[in-house]
Amino acid sequence: MADLLTVKNLRSGYGATVVIEDISFSVPERGTVAVLGRNGVGKTTLLASLMGQTTLHSGSIVFNGKPIEKLPIYERSRIGIGVVPQTRDIFPSLTVEENLTVAERPGRWTLQRVFDLFPRLAERHRHMGNQISGGEQQMLAIGRALMGSPSLLLMDEPMEGLAPIIVDALLLAMQRLIREDALTVILVEQSAKLALEVTDRALVLNRGLVAWEGKSSALLADPDKLASLFVAH
């Protein structure tokens, strides 16, 4: 299967500050990758770099066979990269439905498909963005990203701070996206176990470098190895 995304020797950060030192990896079409590591090791910066929100110092990013490291954010979105930010960034003054339709692009994702994936959003489609719960806001952030009909979805800690029942609902939705919609997903998640259970492969970062790369199932089956990767070095 062809690679949808190939990253080589990526070095990036914010202005003169380098956060990502030298990262290389690839993701095949329909592949799923967990990006793991302690706080502050560069996980969010990696996603931001793929989206064009950081300063690129060197390296290349090839998406769907074309180099994109010089493309602005809106162009990356237009060619099929969607992002669910850790901060959700929904519009509080728009209704749930308006938050979704404002991001709509022609493609396989429609308002009805999002409502089918997240029935709670359908129930609250007339509520304002600031009138729904944190879990519903996370569903809305995911649904808004899907309305752009991406082929690659970047998700930054979508389970953070949510009640277990909401986490379960989001995990079921993610499994549907991965298995039924054949979406390519890069998932940053603080809970390594959750991320490894729903992805094919994993990257563990440490100080802006890849400390481990391999099958998610292998890391999940080796708790000692997993624990050692999260120890500060």
C-alpha positions in Angstrom: 0.0 0.0 0.0 1.4 3.4 -1.0 2.4 5.9 1.7 0.0 8.8 2.1 2.5 10.8 4.2 6.3 10.7 4.4 8.3 12.9 6.8 12.1 13.0 6.5 14.6 14.6 8.8 12.0 17.1 10.1 13.4 19.9 12.3 10.9 22.5 13.4 9.8 24.6 16.3 8.7 28.2 17.0 10.8 30.9 15.6 14.5 30.2 16.5 13.5 27.6 19.1 13.8 24.1 17.8 11.4 21.5 19.3 11.5 18.7 16.8 15.1 17.7 16.2 15.2 15.0 13.5 12.1 13.0 12.9 11.4 10.6 10.0 8.4 8.4 9.5 5.8 7.4 7.0 2.1 6.6 7.1 0.4 4.4 4.5 -3.0 5.1 3.1 -5.6 3.9 5.6 -2.8 3.6 8.3 -3.2 4.7 11.9 -0.3 6.0 14.0 -0.2 6.8 17.7 2.2 9.5 18.8 3.2 9.0 22.4 5.5 10.4 25.0 5.7 12.5 28.1 4.5 16.1 28.2 6.8 18.5 26.4 8.6 16.1 24.1 7.2 17.5 20.9 3.9 15.6 20.2 1.7 18.6 19.6 4.6 20.4 17.7 4.8 17.5 15.4 1.1 17.8 14.4 1.4 21.5 14.2 4.4 21.1 11.8 2.4 18.8 9.6 -0.3 21.4 9.4 2.1 24.3 8.7 1.7 26.1 12.1 5.4 26.0 13.1 8.8 27.3 11.8 10.4 24.7 9.5 14.1 24.7 9.9 14.9 21.7 7.6 13.4 18.4 6.3 10.6 17.5 4.0 6.9 16.6 4.3 5.4 14.7 1.3 1.6 14.2 1.3 -0.1 12.2 -1.4 3.1 12.2 -3.5 3.6 16.0 -3.4 6.0 18.1 -1.1 3.9 20.3 1.1 6.4 21.8 3.6 6.2 25.2 1.9 2.4 25.3 1.6 0.4 27.6 3.9 -2.1 26.1 6.3 -5.2 26.7 4.2 -3.6 24.9 1.3 -2.8 21.9 3.4 -6.4 21.8 4.6 -7.7 22.1 1.0 -5.7 19.1 -0.2 -7.0 16.8 2.4 -5.4 17.3 5.9 -7.8 17.8 8.7 -7.0 18.6 12.3 -8.7 18.2 15.7 -6.8 20.6 18.0 -6.3 20.0 21.6 -8.1 23.3 22.3 -11.1 22.3 20.2 -11.5 25.8 18.9 -15.2 25.7 18.2 -17.1 28.9 17.5 -19.1 29.7 20.7 -21.4 32.2 18.9 -22.5 29.7 16.2 -24.9 26.8 16.6 -23.7 23.2 16.5 -25.0 22.9 13.0 -23.4 26.2 11.9 -20.1 25.1 13.4 -20.2 22.0 11.1 -21.5 23.6 7.9 -19.0 26.5 8.0 -16.3 23.8 7.5 -18.1 21.8 4.8 -16.3 20.9 1.5 -17.5 18.7 -1.3 -16.8 15.1 -0.5 -18.0 12.0 1.3 -18.7 13.8 4.6 -22.1 15.6 5.0 -24.0 17.0 7.9 -26.1 13.9 8.1 -23.1 11.6 8.2 -21.6 13.5 11.1 -25.0 13.4 12.9 -25.0 9.6 12.3 -21.5 9.3 13.8 -22.4 11.5 16.8 -26.2 11.4 17.5 -25.8 13.8 20.4 -24.8 16.5 18.0 -28.0 15.9 16.1 -30.0 16.3 19.3 -28.2 19.6 20.1 -27.9 21.0 16.5 -29.6 24.3 17.5 -27.6 24.8 20.7 -24.8 27.4 20.6 -21.2 26.2 20.8 -20.9 27.5 24.4 -24.1 25.7 25.5 -22.9 22.1 25.1 -20.7 20.0 27.4 -17.0 19.4 27.0 -17.6 16.0 25.6 -20.0 17.3 23.0 -17.6 20.1 22.1 -15.0 17.4 21.4 -17.5 15.5 19.2 -18.1 18.8 17.4 -14.4 19.5 16.9 -14.1 16.0 15.3 -17.2 16.4 13.2 -16.1 19.8 12.0 -12.7 18.4 10.8 -14.6 15.6 9.0 -16.8 18.1 7.2 -13.7 19.1 5.3 -13.6 15.5 3.9 -9.9 14.9 4.8 -7.9 11.9 3.8 -5.5 12.4 6.7 -6.9 13.4 10.2 -4.6 14.7 12.9 -6.0 14.4 16.4 -4.4 16.0 19.4 -5.4 14.4 22.7 -9.1 14.1 21.9 -9.8 12.2 25.1 -8.2 14.6 27.5 -10.2 15.6 30.6 -13.4 13.8 29.5 -15.7 11.5 31.5 -15.2 7.7 30.9 -18.6 7.3 29.2 -17.7 10.1 26.7 -14.2 8.5 26.1 -16.0 5.2 25.3 -18.3 7.0 22.8 -15.3 8.8 21.1 -13.3 5.5 20.9 -16.3 3.8 19.2 -16.5 6.7 16.8 -12.8 6.6 16.0 -12.9 2.8 15.4 -15.7 3.4 12.9 -13.7 6.1 11.2 -10.7 3.9 10.9 -12.4 0.6 10.0 -15.4 1.7 8.0 -14.3 5.0 6.4 -10.7 3.9 5.8 -9.4 7.3 7.1 -5.7 7.7 7.7 -5.2 8.9 11.3 -2.3 10.3 13.4 -3.4 10.3 17.1 -1.6 12.1 19.9 -2.9 10.7 23.1 -1.7 11.0 26.7 -3.2 7.6 27.6 -0.8 5.2 25.7 -3.0 2.2 26.3 -6.1 3.8 24.7 -4.0 5.0 21.7 -2.3 1.7 21.2 -5.6 -0.2 21.2 -7.0 1.7 18.2 -3.9 2.2 16.0 -1.6 0.0 13.8 1.7 1.6 14.6 3.2 3.9 17.2 5.9 6.5 17.5 7.3 7.4 21.0 9.0 10.7 21.2 11.6 11.9 23.6 13.2 15.3 23.5 12.1 15.9 19.9 13.4 12.6 18.6 11.9 9.3 17.9 12.8 7.0 20.8 10.8 4.0 19.5 8.8 3.1 16.4 6.9 -0.1 15.7 3.6 -2.0 15.8 1.2 -0.8 18.4 0.3 -4.3 19.3 3.9 -5.1 20.2 4.3 -2.2 22.5 0.9 -2.9 24.1 2.1 -6.4 24.8 5.3 -5.2 26.5 4.3 -3.1 29.5 7.9 -2.9 30.8 9.1 -1.5 27.5 6.2 1.0 27.4 7.0 2.1 30.9 10.7 2.5 30.2 9.9 4.8 27.2 8.1 7.2 29.4 10.9 7.6 31.9 12.8 10.9 31.5 16.3 10.5 30.0 
